[in-house]
Amino acid sequence: MTEETPGFEEKPDVPSGATPEETAPKAAEPDSVPEPGPAAPGGDVQDVALQAQLDQVRTALGERTADLQRLQAEYQNYRRRVERDRVTVKEIAVANLLTELLPVLDDIGRARDHEELVGGFKSVAESLEAVTAKLGLQQFGTEGEPFDPTVHEALMHSYAPDVTETTCVAILQPGYRFGERTIRPARVAVAEPQPGAQPKSADEQAGDEESGGPDGG
């Protein structure tokens, strides 16, 4: 029998010429490399929460934007309404003032017709007429124009053979308008065609004019 020397262990046989790395014992290699598993669900939950918060912020922003646009529209409407009311009040005030001045303008017109508008009175009258015209007062009403009941007031009525429609043959008192508003209608004398008279043609009227009238010879 072979006796074993105490304190010594048997070593595996090492081939001659082997390096220390080759002779070092190798660690046991795992049978398989573990594959990465699915990601933890914490990231998806956080993304969903952030998206929900973003949607809420967008909704709130849209509501506030709509409120601001509505307020702007209301403010613009308010400004336009105030401006329109201001212009209307101004027009009414000016129209009332001009209405009070109409009798004075009538006196000036009568004085001019009678050639009494002379001297300092003429200068004052012309200045007053210039001021009223600058404010927008317009005089209307001329002889020979067709009668319009919306702007004329007939005070006298007659028949005439030389008219083909109701015509203003005399202006008894001129009318006045301010802008599109008639302050006072023109007071006129009107004439209508003779009952039963046949209207003359254009050639007949031209012949009367060349002959000096219907009785011209």
BELNORJO-V668287 format. One line per field, one symbol per residue. ss: DSSP state (h for helix, s for strand, l for the rest). phi: phi as a letter, one per 40 degrees, with the letter a starting at -180 (. if undefined). A space follows every 50 residues. Layout:
ss: ???
phi: ???
This chain:
ss: lllllllllllllllllllhhhhllllllllllllllllllhhhhhhhhh hhhhhhhhhhhhhhhhhhhhhhhhhhhhhhhhhhhhhhhhhhhhhhhhhh hhhhhhhhhhhhhlllllhhhhhhhhhhhhhhhhllsssslllllsllll lsssssssssllllllssssssslssssllsssslsssssssslllllll lhhhhhhhhhhllllll
phi: .cccccgbbcbccbccgccccccccccccccacccccccccccccccccc cccccccccccccccccccccccccccccccccccccccccccccccccc cddcccccccccccfbcbgcccccccccccccccchcbcahbcgcccbcc bbbcbbbabacbbbacbccabcaccbbbgcbccacccbbbbbccdgcccc cccccccccccghcbcb
